[in-house]
Amino acid sequence: MGQTLTIVQCQKMLFDIGIKIGVSPKLISTRLLSNEDKQDMLSGLLPVDCLVIGVRTWLAAGMPDYANGKFDPYKAFDDKPMSRYRGMGKR
């Protein structure tokens, strides 16, 4: 069993893993990790090596929203803000 971590330490861990693997730490936090997983991180029960393997596996599966019980792959939003208004007012 590891040592208890602070929220800032957990955020840094996710940031470091995200940078290393090439995925947004926010997506890891919101789509992969459940509240229980986050609590295990804080309690020191989730080793970094296991988390890295989990993130790589999740990434290979298409980054589904496991945290909310959904299994469809992640789809980035194609629609940029205000894109539907482009060209309006031009003659």
C-alpha angles and dihedrals in degrees: 000000000000130000124278114268132209123237089252091053091050091049090050090049091053091045092051092047092047092051092046094050098032103244131117113266088217090059090050090051097044103034106029109029121067122206088261091053090051090050090050089052091052090048092050093244096120111072117215092237091056091047092051091051090047093051092048091049091047090049091050089051091057099264098277119191096258092157089067097037097258124131104189115114119258117269119194116223110263095191111088117207112275093005092126089061096053113123095021111136094021118122 
